[in-house]
Amino acid sequence: MKRKKMPKYLREEQTEKSQKPKLPSTMSEQAIQYLSPQKLLSKTLPALLNERWDDYTPTPDDSYPIRHLYDLQNTRISEYTIEDFRFLVNQNIGLEYIIPLAIEILSKNFLAAGDFYEGDLLNAVLKVPESFWRKKPLLYHALKEQLNLQKDTLENNIEIHSMKKTISEFLNTDILQNSSNSR
């Protein structure tokens, strides 16, 4: 019995499937597409923080944050995903390096999504402690200015009520003004 030849359109489809790039282990997209080339991106977070994280190796019994942080220790920042940035911001780790990059990402895609929902990186950045923003007023004003420019677009595209509230609170509060009044 002679075997039939596979139709051309099916062969092309098979070839396309085999040539698709592999997705990273997280569902989140790569962050590098939003970042300008800079020396910082070729470094790892422990190198930036002048810390060595070699003393501990997590076990499967450790929490997800500990295991994920350990996974990031040898990863160059240029290889981080949006989820990695969201994770580090939520954990308040390396904010002096991560927040400027996160703001750069948000300036190009305010709804950049980690593993949870559209805009989860923005939501994490907006919840950074006030003490950080007081130390970095230029970053605070840059984010606030971008939010004001995108306010209508965000209002129409964000469906999560608590996130809309977080944006509104950030825009309606002047952290830097509050710190000078409390002295």
Backbone hydrogen bonds in HBPLUS format (Angstrom, degrees):
<---DONOR---> <-ACCEPTOR-->    atom                        ^
c    i                          cat <-CA-CA->   ^        H-A-AA   ^      H-
h    n   atom  resd res      DA  || num        DHA   H-A  angle D-A-AA Bond
n    s   type  num  typ     dist DA aas  dist angle  dist       angle   num
A0010-LEU N   A0007-PRO O   3.12 MM   3  5.49 127.6  2.40 105.8 118.6     1
A0011-ARG N   A0007-PRO O   3.08 MM   4  6.44 154.5  2.15 150.7 158.7     2
A0012-GLU N   A0008-LYS O   2.91 MM   4  6.17 162.1  1.94 158.7 162.9     3
A0013-GLU N   A0009-TYR O   3.10 MM   4  6.18 152.1  2.18 134.3 142.0     4
A0014-GLN N   A0010-LEU O   2.94 MM   4  6.16 158.2  1.98 148.6 153.9     5
A0015-THR N   A0011-ARG O   2.97 MM   4  6.22 156.8  2.03 147.6 154.0     6
A0016-GLU N   A0012-GLU O   2.89 MM   4  6.15 158.9  1.93 150.4 155.9     7
A0017-LYS N   A0013-GLU O   3.00 MM   4  6.24 159.3  2.04 149.8 155.0     8
A0018-SER N   A0014-GLN O   3.06 MM   4  6.31 158.4  2.11 148.3 153.7     9
A0019-GLN N   A0015-THR O   3.08 MM   4  6.25 130.1  2.34 141.1 154.1    10
A0019-GLN N   A0016-GLU O   3.17 MM   3  5.16 136.0  2.38  95.6 107.9    11
A0020-LYS N   A0017-LYS O   3.40 MM   3  5.47 161.7  2.44 102.4 107.7    12
A0082-ILE N   A0029-GLU O   2.94 MM  53  5.98 159.1  1.99 175.0 177.6    13
A0031-ALA N   A0080-TYR O   3.13 MM  49  6.04 171.2  2.14 143.1 144.3    14
A0034-TYR N   A0031-ALA O   2.90 MM   3  5.81 167.8  1.91 132.3 136.2    15
A0035-LEU N   A0032-ILE O   3.07 MM   3  5.13 153.1  2.15 106.0 114.1    16
A0041-LEU N   A0038-GLN O   3.11 MM   3  5.80 142.1  2.26 116.9 124.9    17
A0042-SER N   A0039-LYS O   3.11 MM   3  5.79 153.4  2.18 118.8 125.4    18
A0043-LYS N   A0040-LEU O   3.16 MM   3  5.59 164.6  2.18 114.9 119.4    19
A0078-SER N   A0041-LEU O   2.89 MM  37  4.72 140.3  2.05 149.9 137.3    20
A0077-ILE N   A0043-LYS O   2.92 MM  34  6.12 158.0  1.97 167.7 164.3    21
A0048-LEU N   A0044-THR O   3.08 MM   4  6.44 155.6  2.15 151.6 158.3    22
A0049-LEU N   A0045-LEU O   2.93 MM   4  6.14 157.3  1.98 156.1 162.6    23
A0050-ASN N   A0046-PRO O   2.93 MM   4  5.78 106.3  2.49 133.3 149.0    24
A0051-GLU N   A0046-PRO O   2.90 MM   5  4.93 167.3  1.92 146.5 149.8    25
A0050-ASN N   A0047-ALA O   3.26 MM   3  4.98 154.6  2.33  94.9 102.4    26
A0062-ASP N   A0059-THR O   2.98 MM   3  5.45 158.3  2.03 115.6 122.2    27
A0067-ARG N   A0063-SER O   3.10 MM   4  6.40 168.1  2.11 157.0 160.3    28
A0068-HIS N   A0064-TYR O   2.77 MM   4  5.88 165.3  1.79 163.3 167.6    29
A0069-LEU N   A0065-PRO O   2.92 MM   4  5.94 162.6  1.95 145.4 150.5    30
A0070-TYR N   A0066-ILE O   3.02 MM   4  6.15 157.0  2.08 144.6 151.1    31
A0071-ASP N   A0067-ARG O   2.94 MM   4  6.21 149.5  2.04 142.6 151.1    32
A0072-LEU N   A0068-HIS O   3.01 MM   4  6.33 141.2  2.17 144.7 155.0    33
A0072-LEU N   A0069-LEU O   3.14 MM   3  5.10 125.1  2.46  93.1 107.2    34
A0073-GLN N   A0070-TYR O   3.21 MM   3  5.31 148.7  2.31 100.7 109.7    35
A0075-THR N   A0072-LEU O   3.08 MM   3  5.01 165.2  2.10 109.4 113.0    36
A0079-GLU N   A0076-ARG O   2.86 MM   3  5.48 159.5  1.90 118.5 125.4    37
A0080-TYR N   A0077-ILE O   3.07 MM   3  5.24 165.7  2.09 110.4 114.9    38
A0084-ASP N   A0081-THR O   3.06 MM   3  5.09 119.9  2.44  94.7 109.2    39
A0085-PHE N   A0081-THR O   3.18 MM   4  6.62 157.4  2.24 151.5 156.3    40
A0086-ARG N   A0082-ILE O   2.91 MM   4  6.21 165.3  1.93 155.1 159.5    41
A0087-PHE N   A0083-GLU O   2.80 MM   4  5.95 162.1  1.83 151.2 156.4    42
A0088-LEU N   A0084-ASP O   2.99 MM   4  6.19 168.1  2.00 150.8 153.1    43
A0089-VAL N   A0085-PHE O   2.95 MM   4  6.13 162.0  1.98 154.8 159.9    44
A0090-ASN N   A0086-ARG O   2.92 MM   4  6.12 166.1  1.94 152.9 157.0    45
A0091-GLN N   A0087-PHE O   2.96 MM   4  6.18 140.5  2.12 144.9 156.4    46
A0093-ILE N   A0088-LEU O   3.01 MM   5  5.25 172.8  2.02 152.2 154.0    47
A0092-ASN N   A0089-VAL O   3.00 MM   3  4.95 156.2  2.06 103.3 110.8    48
A0097-TYR N   A0094-GLY O   2.90 MM   3  5.61 151.9  1.98 123.1 131.0    49
A0098-ILE N   A0094-GLY O   2.88 MM   4  5.93 166.5  1.90 154.2 158.3    50
A0099-ILE N   A0095-LEU O   2.93 MM   4  5.27 162.2  1.96 133.5 139.5    51
A0102-ALA N   A0098-ILE O   2.79 MM   4  6.02 154.6  1.86 153.9 162.6    52
A0103-ILE N   A0099-ILE O   2.82 MM   4  6.01 160.1  1.86 159.5 163.5    53
A0104-GLU N   A0100-PRO O   3.04 MM   4  6.25 148.2  2.15 136.8 145.4    54
A0105-ILE N   A0101-LEU O   2.93 MM   4  6.24 154.9  1.99 148.3 154.9    55
A0106-LEU N   A0102-ALA O   2.85 MM   4  6.12 163.5  1.88 150.9 155.5    56
A0107-SER N   A0103-ILE O   2.86 MM   4  6.03 140.7  2.01 142.5 152.9    57
A0108-LYS N   A0105-ILE O   3.05 MM   3  5.48 144.9  2.18 107.7 117.7    58
A0109-ASN N   A0105-ILE O   2.92 MM   4  6.15 135.5  2.12 143.4 157.2    59
A0112-ALA N   A0109-ASN O   3.03 MM   3  5.35 148.4  2.13 123.9 120.9    60
A0119-GLY N   A0111-LEU O   3.16 MM   8  3.90 134.9  2.37  99.2  97.4    61
A0120-ASP N   A0117-TYR O   3.10 MM   3  5.57 147.8  2.20 142.9 137.7    62
A0123-ASN N   A0119-GLY O   2.98 MM   4  6.25 162.8  2.01 155.3 160.3    63
A0124-ALA N   A0120-ASP O   3.06 MM   4  6.18 152.4  2.14 136.8 143.4    64
A0125-VAL N   A0121-LEU O   2.97 MM   4  6.27 162.4  2.00 154.8 159.2    65
A0126-LEU N   A0122-LEU O   2.92 MM   4  6.15 158.2  1.97 155.7 161.5    66
A0127-LYS N   A0124-ALA O   3.11 MM   3  5.27 142.2  2.26 100.4 111.4    67
A0128-VAL N   A0125-VAL O   3.20 MM   3  5.41 165.8  2.22 112.4 113.5    68
A0132-PHE N   A0129-PRO O   3.05 MM   3  5.69 139.2  2.22 114.8 123.9    69
A0134-ARG N   A0130-GLU O   2.95 MM   4  6.24 153.1  2.03 156.9 164.9    70
A0135-LYS N   A0131-SER O   3.34 MM   4  6.52 142.8  2.49 135.0 143.2    71
A0135-LYS N   A0132-PHE O   3.03 MM   3  5.27 127.3  2.32 101.1 114.8    72
A0136-LYS N   A0132-PHE O   3.04 MM   4  6.29 130.6  2.29 141.7 156.1    73
A0136-LYS N   A0133-TRP O   3.15 MM   3  4.88 131.2  2.40  90.1 103.6    74
A0140-TYR N   A0136-LYS O   3.13 MM   4  6.43 159.0  2.17 152.0 158.5    75
A0141-HIS N   A0137-PRO O   2.92 MM   4  6.15 164.9  1.95 152.0 154.7    76
A0142-ALA N   A0138-LEU O   2.94 MM   4  6.06 151.5  2.02 141.5 150.0    77
A0143-LEU N   A0139-LEU O   2.95 MM   4  6.15 163.3  1.97 152.5 155.8    78
A0144-LYS N   A0140-TYR O   2.96 MM   4  6.15 162.0  1.99 148.7 154.5    79
A0145-GLU N   A0141-HIS O   2.86 MM   4  5.94 157.3  1.91 145.9 151.8    80
A0146-GLN N   A0142-ALA O   3.05 MM   4  6.25 160.7  2.09 145.8 150.8    81
A0147-LEU N   A0143-LEU O   2.88 MM   4  6.12 157.9  1.93 151.4 157.9    82
A0148-ASN N   A0144-LYS O   2.96 MM   4  6.19 158.8  2.00 147.5 153.0    83
A0149-LEU N   A0145-GLU O   3.03 MM   4  6.32 153.4  2.11 146.9 153.9    84
A0150-GLN N   A0146-GLN O   3.02 MM   4  6.21 143.2  2.16 144.0 153.9    85
A0150-GLN N   A0147-LEU O   3.14 MM   3  5.08 122.8  2.48  93.6 108.1    86
A0151-LYS N   A0147-LEU O   2.79 MM   4  5.55 106.1  2.35 145.1 161.8    87
A0154-LEU N   A0150-GLN O   2.82 MM   4  5.98 167.8  1.83 169.2 173.5    88
A0155-GLU N   A0151-LYS O   2.89 MM   4  6.02 160.9  1.93 148.6 154.4    89
A0156-ASN N   A0152-ASP O   3.09 MM   4  6.29 150.7  2.18 145.5 152.1    90
A0157-ASN N   A0153-THR O   3.05 MM   4  6.20 133.9  2.27 142.0 154.4    91
A0157-ASN N   A0154-LEU O   3.12 MM   3  5.12 131.4  2.37  96.7 110.0    92
A0158-ILE N   A0154-LEU O   2.90 MM   4  5.70 141.3  2.05 159.3 161.1    93
A0163-MET N   A0160-ILE O   3.10 MM   3  5.43 127.4  2.39 104.3 117.6    94
A0164-LYS N   A0160-ILE O   3.14 MM   4  6.54 154.7  2.21 151.6 159.1    95
A0165-LYS N   A0161-HIS O   3.01 MM   4  6.32 153.2  2.08 150.1 157.7    96
A0166-THR N   A0162-SER O   2.98 MM   4  6.23 149.8  2.07 139.3 147.1    97
A0167-ILE N   A0163-MET O   2.96 MM   4  6.24 159.6  2.00 153.2 157.7    98
A0168-SER N   A0164-LYS O   2.98 MM   4  6.17 163.9  2.00 147.4 152.1    99
A0169-GLU N   A0165-LYS O   2.87 MM   4  6.09 161.2  1.91 151.1 156.1   100
A0170-PHE N   A0166-THR O   3.00 MM   4  6.17 158.8  2.05 145.8 151.5   101
A0171-LEU N   A0167-ILE O   2.96 MM   4  6.20 162.0  1.99 154.0 158.8   102
A0172-ASN N   A0168-SER O   2.90 MM   4  6.02 146.5  2.02 147.3 156.8   103
A0177-GLN N   A0174-ASP O   3.05 MM   3  5.20 118.4  2.44 100.3 115.3   104
A0178-ASN N   A0174-ASP O   2.86 MM   4  6.16 161.2  1.90 159.0 165.0   105
A0179-SER N   A0175-ILE O   3.04 MM   4  6.27 148.3  2.14 144.7 152.2   106
A0181-ASN N   A0177-GLN O   3.11 MM   4  6.35 146.0  2.23 147.5 157.2   107
A0182-SER N   A0178-ASN O   3.16 MM   4  6.27 138.9  2.33 141.6 151.1   108
